[in-house]
């Protein structure tokens, strides 16, 4: 059992059941529809929210306990989310498969981050979107959530370079306040990115 499986074992939703505020704001602004993928989705709060907005949603995580809670929350909310047990180290990207991919506080080692972002770039359809909010390399002193290892945190260049040929809809690095369950609480230092894949 991995650390995330252990973390999600109890009944409490450790990051809460409401969606990430930034994701909710962007979803309202963009009014997206179609097929959505939520990666490193944890207990399902964002995937369920997307399903409530009428999207066909698939949630990836490598903690079975998290996916079980995703299914439970979806049932409580009267929506359907497809769950898949996926280790991102082994994930294969389907080319131009998704209208939207979201990643909220999904933190991985540098090599896996690079692989994952490249996979996102390939897997979004032309005209589709990638929406993410993650902790920046400045987050550690804030003590409000996220890994206490700078190697697992993001720099702005990772997004700006990887998606340099996309239309940048929104980009931000700086302070926000987050209250998401027990583990994301208080003033935080984040990177927000919304990109749209250009249509050829």
Order of alpha helices (4+ residues) and beta strands (2+ residues): alpha-alpha-beta-alpha-beta-alpha-beta-beta-alpha-beta-alpha-beta-beta
